[in-house]
């Protein structure tokens, strides 16, 4: 009887470890390119369905026309679909733009006018 209980405990521990490994969050990485003629001043992202934007990814930096930057979203979530918000410099002829993408499937994203 003792060996049967030990076997059940070992099986349960294996199943818990396997399920914990499969739900492990991975960082989302992609290259963001500014394909506009205006300075991109702010970039926000949040998982689809979340009511508020996360913090500005750029902080004090900007993305000039034609420039690219590697973006890593390391928020600990296991989702792939993210809403994105792009804000341009004041005086630009571009309005704030929003888009939704599966960031797990993409290696790069270019914002266009």
N, C-alpha and C positions, 0 to 999 in steps of 0.2 A: 504494500500500500504506500509506503514511504517513497519508493522509487517512482510510482505513478504520480504522486503529488509533485515530486521534484521535476519530472518530465513536463507536467502541465505548467509549472512555474517557468521553466526554461522556454517552453513554447510561447507563453504569454510575453515574456521579456523579449524574445526575438520578434514577435509581431509588433510590439510597441516600438522597438528600435527601427524596424522597417518602415512603419508608418511615419515616424518622426523624420526619417531621412527623406521620404518622398514629399513631405510638405515643406522642406527647407527652402527658404526664399533665396533667390539668386539676384544679384545686382543686374539692372537693365542698363545696357551700354549702347549708345548710338552716336553717330556724328551729326551735329546740327550745322547746316550751312545757311548763311544769310544770302539768298539769291535776289534780294531787293536792292534798290538804290538808296535805301535809308538805313540809319543806324538802329539796330535792334537793341533796345535798352533793358528790357525785362523779359524773362521767360519763366513761366509758371507751369507746373504739371500737377495733376492729381488723378488718382484712380477714377475711372468713370463711375458716376453715381455718388461720389463724395461731394457734399454741398459747398465746400470751401476750397480755395486754392492753397497749395503748399507754399512755402517761402520761395521768393525769387531765386532761381538757380544762379544767376549772374552775380548777385551781390552788387559790388561797386563796379564791376566790369561791364562792357558792352560788346556787341558783335557787329563790327563794321561790314559794309557791303562787300560781298565776295569772300569773307572770312568764314572759317569753320572752327568748331570746338567739339571736343569729345565730351559727351554728357554721360554721367553715371547717376542713376537713380537707385540709391541704396536705402530704401525705406522699410525693408523687412517684410514687404507684402509679397504674396504669391500671385498677384494678378498681372495681366499683360496689357489690358486696354486702359489707356490713359487719355485724359483730356489735356490739351495743351493751350496755353494762352501766350500770345506774342504781342508785346507793346513796343512801339517805335518812338523815336525822339520827337519832342515837341516841335511843331512847325513842319513835320513830315506830312506828305500828302497821303500817308497810309493810316488806315484805321486799325484799331486793335483787332487782331485776328485770332480765332479759336478753331481748333481741329481736334479730332479724336482718332487715335491710331493704336494698333496692336504693336507695342514697343518690343515685344519678344521676337516678333517676326521681321523687324526692320533693322538694317545695319546703318542706315543714314536717313536723314530727313532734311529737305531743302524747303525753306519758306520762300514763296514767290509773291510778286505783287499781284 
